Amino acid sequence: RLNTLPGAIPLLEQLPIGCRLGPRCPYAQRECIETTRLVGARNHLYACHFPLNMEKE
């Protein structure tokens, strides 16, 4: 089962500056809203400052 995030999906013309999910994410901090991040772990790329269940390589 997939978890859902509250709130509305942003319009493509009005995407947030930082993380696209930042305004809706319950774990978001200030850095999530202000900057983007792209990191990898176990051959998987993700753009989250605080990923759950992910270990860095």
C-alpha positions as YAML, in Angstrom:
chain: A
units: angstrom
residues:
- id: 1
  name: ARG
  ca: [0.00, 0.00, 0.00]
- id: 2
  name: LEU
  ca: [1.32, 3.44, -0.92]
- id: 3
  name: ASN
  ca: [1.21, 6.31, 1.53]
- id: 4
  name: THR
  ca: [-0.25, 9.59, 0.31]
- id: 5
  name: LEU
  ca: [0.84, 13.11, 1.12]
- id: 6
  name: PRO
  ca: [-1.74, 15.70, 2.15]
- id: 7
  name: GLY
  ca: [-2.26, 18.81, 0.07]
- id: 8
  name: ALA
  ca: [-2.53, 19.54, -3.61]
- id: 9
  name: ILE
  ca: [0.01, 18.65, -6.28]
- id: 10
  name: PRO
  ca: [1.67, 21.86, -7.53]
- id: 11
  name: LEU
  ca: [1.10, 23.08, -11.06]
- id: 12
  name: LEU
  ca: [4.05, 22.63, -13.43]
- id: 13
  name: GLU
  ca: [4.21, 26.42, -13.80]
- id: 14
  name: GLN
  ca: [4.46, 26.86, -10.01]
- id: 15
  name: LEU
  ca: [6.89, 24.16, -8.85]
- id: 16
  name: PRO
  ca: [8.68, 24.81, -5.54]
- id: 17
  name: ILE
  ca: [12.33, 25.94, -5.64]
- id: 18
  name: GLY
  ca: [13.68, 23.07, -3.54]
- id: 19
  name: CYS
  ca: [12.18, 19.62, -3.20]
- id: 20
  name: ARG
  ca: [9.00, 19.18, -5.22]
- id: 21
  name: LEU
  ca: [7.39, 17.42, -2.26]
- id: 22
  name: GLY
  ca: [8.78, 19.79, 0.39]
- id: 23
  name: PRO
  ca: [5.62, 21.83, 0.97]
- id: 24
  name: ARG
  ca: [3.61, 18.61, 1.50]
- id: 25
  name: CYS
  ca: [6.16, 16.37, 3.24]
- id: 26
  name: PRO
  ca: [5.71, 15.81, 6.99]
- id: 27
  name: TYR
  ca: [9.51, 15.42, 7.40]
- id: 28
  name: ALA
  ca: [10.49, 18.57, 5.47]
- id: 29
  name: GLN
  ca: [12.87, 21.06, 7.02]
- id: 30
  name: ARG
  ca: [13.95, 24.49, 5.84]
- id: 31
  name: GLU
  ca: [16.72, 23.10, 3.60]
- id: 32
  name: CYS
  ca: [14.17, 20.94, 1.76]
- id: 33
  name: ILE
  ca: [12.23, 24.01, 0.69]
- id: 34
  name: GLU
  ca: [15.33, 26.05, -0.24]
- id: 35
  name: THR
  ca: [17.67, 23.63, -2.06]
- id: 36
  name: THR
  ca: [17.50, 20.49, -4.14]
- id: 37
  name: ARG
  ca: [19.64, 17.44, -3.53]
- id: 38
  name: LEU
  ca: [20.48, 14.42, -5.67]
- id: 39
  name: VAL
  ca: [22.35, 11.56, -4.02]
- id: 40
  name: GLY
  ca: [22.68, 7.84, -4.52]
- id: 41
  name: ALA
  ca: [22.57, 4.70, -2.48]
- id: 42
  name: ARG
  ca: [22.70, 1.11, -3.68]
- id: 43
  name: ASN
  ca: [22.43, 2.08, -7.37]
- id: 44
  name: HIS
  ca: [19.39, 4.28, -6.70]
- id: 45
  name: LEU
  ca: [19.24, 8.07, -7.03]
- id: 46
  name: TYR
  ca: [16.95, 10.12, -4.85]
- id: 47
  name: ALA
  ca: [16.43, 13.82, -4.17]
- id: 48
  name: CYS
  ca: [15.67, 13.89, -0.46]
- id: 49
  name: HIS
  ca: [17.60, 15.51, 2.38]
- id: 50
  name: PHE
  ca: [16.09, 13.08, 4.92]
- id: 51
  name: PRO
  ca: [15.33, 9.78, 3.13]
- id: 52
  name: LEU
  ca: [13.74, 7.01, 5.15]
- id: 53
  name: ASN
  ca: [15.22, 3.51, 5.03]
- id: 54
  name: MET
  ca: [18.13, 4.48, 2.78]
- id: 55
  name: GLU
  ca: [21.82, 3.97, 3.55]
- id: 56
  name: LYS
  ca: [24.50, 5.99, 1.80]
- id: 57
  name: GLU
  ca: [27.09, 4.08, -0.23]
...
